[in-house]
């Protein structure tokens, strides 16, 4: 059951308060009253109020002074204020009222229809704001649960996955039967792919939950790229990977993140590149303040894929590749590059070649 929406009426004349209650009270709306500024402040600090109707001419503390105090508190400054006044409309009074934070002025005797219409607008806005706030909180909780699920799933999958990988390797070493060794190689290959998927899920969970924490050190982009190429080339002896470097390739960078950047970029290039064409890695350290990395592979990327390339779960080139990954590799690359203050973009040339270009601050 939803709570009533509160409206506050502030007036030093008791008859006016009774009249306002009779006019505005209805199901779903509770009209709260205060006969002075201090009493109004107590109510505002204790209750959530959708709108305050404030009489300008009050003893001790007038409506303008009350408005300034309301705007001065973090809890109450967002409460909309409508001033009620019996004074003739004067530009000076109106200006002071809007300067104090009023959203509107109504002059006594108040037109009941106009008042109810204005009040209804703020009541509806408040109700929608509350609804959106509830939906946002529900989405936050759902996202938190999803991230916890992914983290737990990734953690719990690693132990049995390691056992499968070790078992496949043991079978391969113990048997010379080509059929058995081929099956063991397929199990190991599938295990490697699952390990990569689990790692990507955990990376995305960390990115969305805790952000990216960097540990920059002076490292060589060239040496790290050679390390990753050696690991990936071992599993893809049919693919050629060329590395070219220029200038000073050392920079301050988080080594673990840079390894993941190279691994994802080169892995994607190996997976999606045209058969028979080498993957090219160009590391350009000729600039004083930046290092540029380009990973190129043969083949043009479809136009329909480009706009989704760096989005999570959208970056697989075609549906036919869906079984080979989760579409998280380039999303993770972009997040890690951005965390370093760098930039990443896609370049697809007329030479039937696709390149991912990264610019990192040195």
FENUR-V733504 format. One record per residue. N is the residue number from 1. RES is the residue in three letters. OMEGA is omega in radians with two decimals (NA if undefined). NEAR is the number of other ideal C-beta (glycine too) atoms within 8 Angstrom. D_LAST is the distance of its C-alpha to the last C-alpha in Angstrom with 2 decimals. Layout:
N & RES & OMEGA & NEAR & D_LAST
N & RES & OMEGA & NEAR & D_LAST
This chain:
1 & UNK & -3.09 & 2 & 58.16
2 & UNK & 3.14 & 3 & 56.05
3 & UNK & 3.08 & 4 & 56.47
4 & UNK & 3.06 & 6 & 58.18
5 & UNK & -3.07 & 11 & 56.12
6 & UNK & 2.97 & 11 & 56.93
7 & UNK & -3.14 & 16 & 57.94
8 & UNK & 3.05 & 15 & 58.69
9 & UNK & -3.11 & 15 & 61.47
10 & UNK & -3.12 & 17 & 61.84
11 & UNK & -3.12 & 13 & 65.19
12 & UNK & 3.13 & 7 & 67.70
13 & UNK & -3.05 & 7 & 70.65
14 & UNK & -3.12 & 6 & 71.65
15 & UNK & 3.11 & 6 & 73.38
16 & UNK & 3.12 & 10 & 70.20
17 & UNK & 3.12 & 12 & 68.29
18 & UNK & -3.13 & 8 & 71.06
19 & UNK & 3.13 & 8 & 71.05
20 & UNK & 3.09 & 13 & 67.28
21 & UNK & -3.13 & 11 & 67.53
22 & UNK & -3.08 & 7 & 70.33
23 & UNK & -2.95 & 9 & 68.50
24 & UNK & -3.06 & 13 & 65.04
25 & UNK & 3.06 & 8 & 65.62
26 & UNK & 3.13 & 5 & 65.61
27 & UNK & 3.12 & 3 & 64.41
28 & UNK & 3.14 & 6 & 60.72
29 & UNK & 3.06 & 12 & 60.65
30 & UNK & 3.13 & 8 & 61.58
31 & UNK & 3.10 & 10 & 62.49
32 & UNK & -3.06 & 11 & 61.80
33 & UNK & 3.07 & 11 & 63.54
34 & UNK & -3.11 & 12 & 63.12
35 & UNK & 3.14 & 9 & 65.60
36 & UNK & 3.11 & 11 & 63.28
37 & UNK & 3.14 & 14 & 59.67
38 & UNK & 3.11 & 7 & 59.25
39 & UNK & 3.11 & 10 & 60.74
40 & UNK & 3.12 & 14 & 58.37
41 & UNK & 3.11 & 12 & 55.33
42 & UNK & 3.14 & 9 & 56.60
43 & UNK & -3.11 & 12 & 56.93
44 & UNK & 3.13 & 15 & 53.46
45 & UNK & -3.09 & 8 & 51.85
46 & UNK & -3.03 & 5 & 53.82
47 & UNK & 3.03 & 7 & 53.72
48 & UNK & -3.03 & 4 & 51.46
49 & UNK & -3.14 & 12 & 52.92
50 & UNK & -3.06 & 12 & 52.36
51 & UNK & 3.05 & 14 & 54.05
52 & UNK & 3.04 & 15 & 55.88
53 & UNK & -2.95 & 14 & 58.89
54 & UNK & 3.04 & 13 & 59.43
55 & UNK & -3.10 & 14 & 62.53
56 & UNK & -3.05 & 13 & 61.76
57 & UNK & 3.06 & 8 & 65.01
58 & UNK & 3.11 & 14 & 65.17
59 & UNK & 3.10 & 4 & 66.50
60 & UNK & 3.13 & 5 & 64.39
61 & UNK & -3.12 & 9 & 61.08
62 & UNK & -3.07 & 9 & 60.98
63 & UNK & -3.14 & 16 & 58.76
64 & UNK & 3.11 & 10 & 56.19
65 & UNK & 3.09 & 9 & 55.74
66 & UNK & 3.14 & 15 & 55.46
67 & UNK & 3.12 & 15 & 52.83
68 & UNK & 3.09 & 10 & 50.70
69 & UNK & 3.11 & 10 & 50.91
70 & UNK & -3.14 & 15 & 50.06
71 & UNK & -3.12 & 10 & 46.95
72 & UNK & -3.14 & 6 & 45.97
73 & UNK & -3.14 & 10 & 45.69
74 & UNK & -3.10 & 4 & 42.73
75 & UNK & -2.99 & 6 & 45.26
76 & UNK & -2.99 & 11 & 47.53
77 & UNK & -3.12 & 10 & 45.53
78 & UNK & -3.12 & 4 & 45.16
79 & UNK & 3.10 & 12 & 48.95
80 & UNK & -3.12 & 9 & 50.40
81 & UNK & 2.96 & 13 & 53.24
82 & UNK & -3.14 & 14 & 56.30
83 & UNK & 3.04 & 14 & 58.56
84 & UNK & -3.10 & 13 & 62.33
85 & UNK & 3.08 & 13 & 64.46
86 & UNK & -3.13 & 5 & 68.11
87 & UNK & 3.08 & 9 & 67.38
88 & UNK & -3.12 & 4 & 67.67
89 & UNK & 3.10 & 7 & 64.49
90 & UNK & -3.10 & 7 & 63.02
91 & UNK & -3.11 & 5 & 59.76
92 & UNK & 3.14 & 6 & 59.03
93 & UNK & -3.14 & 11 & 59.58
94 & UNK & -3.14 & 10 & 57.57
95 & UNK & -3.14 & 8 & 54.64
96 & UNK & 3.13 & 9 & 54.67
97 & UNK & 3.12 & 14 & 54.81
98 & UNK & 3.09 & 8 & 51.77
99 & UNK & 3.12 & 6 & 49.94
100 & UNK & 3.06 & 12 & 50.81
101 & UNK & -3.14 & 11 & 49.26
102 & UNK & 3.03 & 11 & 52.17
103 & UNK & 3.14 & 6 & 51.61
104 & UNK & 3.06 & 7 & 55.25
105 & UNK & 2.98 & 10 & 58.67
106 & UNK & -3.06 & 14 & 62.07
107 & UNK & -3.14 & 10 & 65.30
108 & UNK & -0.07 & 7 & 68.37
109 & UNK & -3.04 & 3 & 70.57
110 & UNK & 3.03 & 9 & 67.77
111 & UNK & -3.07 & 7 & 68.21
112 & UNK & -3.11 & 7 & 68.09
113 & UNK & 3.13 & 6 & 66.81
114 & UNK & 3.14 & 9 & 63.97
115 & UNK & -3.12 & 12 & 63.02
116 & UNK & 3.14 & 10 & 63.03
117 & UNK & 3.14 & 8 & 60.99
118 & UNK & 3.13 & 11 & 58.25
119 & UNK & -3.14 & 12 & 58.28
120 & UNK & 3.12 & 8 & 58.04
121 & UNK & -3.10 & 8 & 54.84
122 & UNK & 3.07 & 11 & 53.09
123 & UNK & 3.13 & 13 & 54.59
124 & UNK & 3.10 & 8 & 53.25
125 & UNK & -3.14 & 9 & 49.78
126 & UNK & 3.14 & 11 & 49.79
127 & UNK & 3.12 & 9 & 51.04
128 & UNK & 3.10 & 8 & 48.31
129 & UNK & 3.11 & 8 & 45.67
130 & UNK & 3.13 & 8 & 47.06
131 & UNK & 3.12 & 8 & 47.17
132 & UNK & 3.12 & 8 & 43.54
133 & UNK & 3.10 & 8 & 42.59
134 & UNK & 3.14 & 8 & 44.53
135 & UNK & 3.12 & 8 & 42.98
136 & UNK & 3.12 & 8 & 39.45
137 & UNK & 3.09 & 8 & 40.32
138 & UNK & 3.12 & 8 & 41.81
139 & UNK & 3.11 & 8 & 38.69
140 & UNK & 3.13 & 8 & 36.54
141 & UNK & 3.12 & 8 & 38.91
142 & UNK & 3.12 & 8 & 38.97
143 & UNK & 3.13 & 9 & 35.18
144 & UNK & 3.12 & 9 & 35.13
145 & UNK & 3.13 & 8 & 37.87
146 & UNK & -3.14 & 8 & 36.11
147 & UNK & 3.08 & 11 & 32.92
148 & UNK & 3.13 & 8 & 35.09
149 & UNK & -3.14 & 8 & 36.99
150 & UNK & -3.13 & 12 & 33.92
151 & UNK & 3.13 & 11 & 32.64
152 & UNK & 3.14 & 8 & 36.12
153 & UNK & -3.14 & 10 & 36.65
154 & UNK & -3.13 & 13 & 33.45
155 & UNK & -3.07 & 8 & 34.25
156 & UNK & 3.12 & 7 & 37.89
157 & UNK & -3.00 & 10 & 37.25
158 & UNK & -3.10 & 10 & 35.15
159 & UNK & 3.10 & 7 & 38.09
160 & UNK & 3.13 & 7 & 40.57
161 & UNK & 3.09 & 12 & 37.93
162 & UNK & 3.10 & 8 & 37.13
163 & UNK & 3.11 & 8 & 40.89
164 & UNK & -3.13 & 10 & 41.24
165 & UNK & 3.13 & 13 & 38.49
166 & UNK & 3.11 & 8 & 40.08
167 & UNK & 3.13 & 9 & 43.50
168 & UNK & 3.12 & 13 & 42.47
169 & UNK & 3.12 & 10 & 41.04
170 & UNK & 3.11 & 8 & 44.26
171 & UNK & -3.11 & 13 & 46.43
172 & UNK & -3.11 & 12 & 44.58
173 & UNK & -3.05 & 6 & 45.07
174 & UNK & -3.04 & 5 & 48.72
175 & UNK & 3.03 & 9 & 49.95
176 & UNK & -3.13 & 4 & 50.34
177 & UNK & -3.09 & 6 & 51.70
178 & UNK & -3.13 & 6 & 49.50
179 & UNK & -3.13 & 6 & 50.23
180 & UNK & -3.13 & 10 & 49.20
181 & UNK & 3.09 & 12 & 46.01
182 & UNK & 3.11 & 8 & 45.05
183 & UNK & 3.12 & 9 & 45.64
184 & UNK & 3.10 & 13 & 43.61
185 & UNK & 3.13 & 10 & 40.69
186 & UNK & 3.09 & 8 & 40.95
187 & UNK & -3.14 & 13 & 41.03
188 & UNK & 3.11 & 12 & 37.95
189 & UNK & 3.10 & 9 & 36.12
190 & UNK & 3.10 & 8 & 37.17
191 & UNK & 3.09 & 12 & 36.13
192 & UNK & -3.13 & 10 & 32.63
193 & UNK & 3.09 & 10 & 32.40
194 & UNK & 3.10 & 10 & 33.81
195 & UNK & 3.11 & 11 & 31.38
196 & UNK & 3.14 & 10 & 28.47
197 & UNK & 3.13 & 10 & 30.23
198 & UNK & 3.12 & 13 & 30.83
199 & UNK & 3.13 & 9 & 27.22
200 & UNK & 3.08 & 13 & 26.19
201 & UNK & 3.13 & 13 & 28.91
202 & UNK & 3.10 & 12 & 27.73
203 & UNK & -3.13 & 11 & 24.12
204 & UNK & 3.11 & 13 & 25.51
205 & UNK & 3.13 & 12 & 27.82
206 & UNK & -3.11 & 9 & 25.15
207 & UNK & -3.04 & 11 & 22.99
208 & UNK & -3.10 & 7 & 26.13
209 & UNK & -2.99 & 9 & 27.67
210 & UNK & -3.03 & 5 & 25.17
211 & UNK & -3.09 & 5 & 21.88
212 & UNK & 3.11 & 9 & 18.69
213 & UNK & -3.06 & 5 & 17.91
214 & UNK & 3.04 & 8 & 14.58
215 & UNK & -3.04 & 7 & 14.34
216 & UNK & 3.10 & 7 & 10.72
217 & UNK & 3.06 & 8 & 10.85
218 & UNK & -3.07 & 5 & 9.30
219 & UNK & 3.12 & 12 & 10.19
220 & UNK & 3.07 & 7 & 10.70
221 & UNK & -3.11 & 16 & 10.43
222 & UNK & -3.13 & 10 & 13.50
223 & UNK & 3.13 & 8 & 15.51
224 & UNK & 3.11 & 13 & 15.12
225 & UNK & 3.11 & 14 & 16.15
226 & UNK & 3.11 & 9 & 19.05
227 & UNK & -3.11 & 9 & 20.16
228 & UNK & 3.11 & 12 & 20.41
229 & UNK & 3.12 & 13 & 22.09
230 & UNK & 3.13 & 8 & 24.56
231 & UNK & -3.09 & 9 & 25.51
232 & UNK & -3.13 & 13 & 25.99
233 & UNK & 3.13 & 10 & 27.71
234 & UNK & -3.14 & 7 & 30.26
235 & UNK & 3.14 & 8 & 31.61
236 & UNK & -3.11 & 8 & 31.52
237 & UNK & 3.14 & 6 & 33.01
238 & UNK & -3.07 & 3 & 34.20
239 & UNK & 3.09 & 10 & 30.74
240 & UNK & 3.12 & 5 & 28.70
241 & UNK & -3.14 & 13 & 24.90
242 & UNK & 3.11 & 8 & 23.22
243 & UNK & 3.09 & 10 & 19.71
244 & UNK & -3.14 & 8 & 18.33
245 & UNK & 3.10 & 10 & 15.24
246 & UNK & 3.04 & 8 & 14.23
247 & UNK & -3.11 & 8 & 12.31
248 & UNK & -3.05 & 5 & 9.87
249 & UNK & 3.11 & 11 & 8.89
250 & UNK & 3.12 & 8 & 7.50
251 & UNK & 3.07 & 12 & 4.62
252 & UNK & -3.04 & 7 & 5.94
253 & UNK & 3.03 & 12 & 7.94
254 & UNK & -3.04 & 11 & 11.68
255 & UNK & -3.13 & 10 & 13.33
256 & UNK & -3.14 & 7 & 16.42
257 & UNK & 3.13 & 13 & 14.93
258 & UNK & 3.07 & 13 & 12.88
259 & UNK & 3.11 & 11 & 16.23
260 & UNK & 3.09 & 12 & 18.03
261 & UNK & 3.13 & 12 & 15.88
262 & UNK & -3.11 & 15 & 16.62
263 & UNK & -3.13 & 11 & 20.14
264 & UNK & -3.11 & 12 & 21.00
265 & UNK & -3.12 & 15 & 19.73
266 & UNK & 3.09 & 16 & 21.38
267 & UNK & 3.09 & 11 & 24.39
268 & UNK & -3.13 & 12 & 24.95
269 & UNK & 3.09 & 13 & 24.76
270 & UNK & -3.06 & 13 & 27.28
271 & UNK & -2.99 & 9 & 29.47
272 & UNK & -3.11 & 10 & 29.69
273 & UNK & 3.11 & 13 & 29.31
274 & UNK & 3.11 & 8 & 32.43
275 & UNK & 3.09 & 4 & 34.43
276 & UNK & 3.12 & 4 & 34.27
277 & UNK & -3.10 & 9 & 30.94
278 & UNK & 2.97 & 8 & 27.95
279 & UNK & -3.10 & 15 & 24.65
280 & UNK & 3.08 & 11 & 21.86
281 & UNK & 3.13 & 16 & 18.21
282 & UNK & 3.11 & 11 & 16.03
283 & UNK & -3.06 & 15 & 12.49
284 & UNK & 3.12 & 12 & 11.31
285 & UNK & -3.08 & 15 & 8.69
286 & UNK & 3.10 & 6 & 10.81
287 & UNK & -3.07 & 10 & 8.88
288 & UNK & -3.00 & 4 & 7.54
289 & UNK & -3.07 & 5 & 5.20
290 & UNK & 3.05 & 9 & 4.56
291 & UNK & -3.11 & 13 & 5.94
292 & UNK & 3.10 & 13 & 9.50
293 & UNK & 3.06 & 15 & 11.92
294 & UNK & 3.05 & 13 & 15.61
295 & UNK & -3.01 & 14 & 18.47
296 & UNK & 3.02 & 11 & 21.82
297 & UNK & -3.13 & 15 & 25.39
298 & UNK & 3.10 & 10 & 28.78
299 & UNK & 3.11 & 11 & 30.61
300 & UNK & 3.10 & 7 & 30.40
301 & UNK & 3.13 & 11 & 29.64
302 & UNK & -3.13 & 8 & 32.56
303 & UNK & -3.08 & 5 & 32.17
304 & UNK & -3.08 & 5 & 33.59
305 & UNK & -2.94 & 11 & 30.76
306 & UNK & -3.07 & 10 & 27.78
307 & UNK & -3.11 & 5 & 28.27
308 & UNK & -2.92 & 8 & 28.38
309 & UNK & -3.06 & 11 & 25.65
310 & UNK & 3.11 & 9 & 23.20
311 & UNK & -3.13 & 8 & 26.09
312 & UNK & 3.08 & 8 & 27.42
313 & UNK & 3.12 & 8 & 30.50
314 & UNK & -2.90 & 8 & 30.47
315 & UNK & 3.07 & 15 & 28.03
316 & UNK & -3.00 & 10 & 30.41
317 & UNK & -3.13 & 8 & 31.25
318 & UNK & 3.07 & 7 & 34.98
319 & UNK & -3.10 & 5 & 37.55
320 & UNK & 3.11 & 4 & 38.34
321 & UNK & -3.00 & 11 & 35.00
322 & UNK & -3.10 & 8 & 35.62
323 & UNK & -3.06 & 3 & 36.83
324 & UNK & -3.13 & 7 & 33.64
325 & UNK & -3.11 & 13 & 31.31
326 & UNK & -3.08 & 7 & 31.04
327 & UNK & -3.11 & 11 & 28.75
328 & UNK & -3.01 & 14 & 26.01
329 & UNK & -3.09 & 13 & 23.37
330 & UNK & 3.02 & 13 & 21.53
331 & UNK & 3.13 & 14 & 22.14
332 & UNK & 3.09 & 14 & 20.37
333 & UNK & -3.11 & 16 & 17.42
334 & UNK & -3.14 & 10 & 17.18
335 & UNK & -3.13 & 10 & 17.57
336 & UNK & 3.12 & 14 & 14.85
337 & UNK & 3.12 & 13 & 12.31
338 & UNK & -3.13 & 10 & 13.69
339 & UNK & 3.10 & 9 & 13.50
340 & UNK & -3.09 & 13 & 9.70
341 & UNK & -3.13 & 6 & 10.04
342 & UNK & 3.13 & 10 & 9.58
343 & UNK & 3.13 & 7 & 12.61
344 & UNK & 3.14 & 12 & 14.94
345 & UNK & 3.10 & 6 & 18.02
346 & UNK & 3.02 & 10 & 20.96
347 & UNK & 3.11 & 9 & 22.04
348 & UNK & -2.99 & 9 & 25.62
349 & UNK & 3.12 & 8 & 26.91
350 & UNK & -3.12 & 3 & 30.47
351 & UNK & -3.11 & 4 & 30.26
352 & UNK & -3.12 & 8 & 30.81
353 & UNK & 3.11 & 11 & 27.23
354 & UNK & -3.13 & 15 & 24.93
355 & UNK & 2.95 & 12 & 21.13
356 & UNK & -3.06 & 15 & 18.59
357 & UNK & -3.14 & 11 & 15.40
358 & UNK & 3.03 & 14 & 12.13
359 & UNK & -3.10 & 9 & 9.23
360 & UNK & 3.03 & 15 & 6.20
361 & UNK & -3.06 & 8 & 3.77
362 & UNK & NA & 10 & 0.00
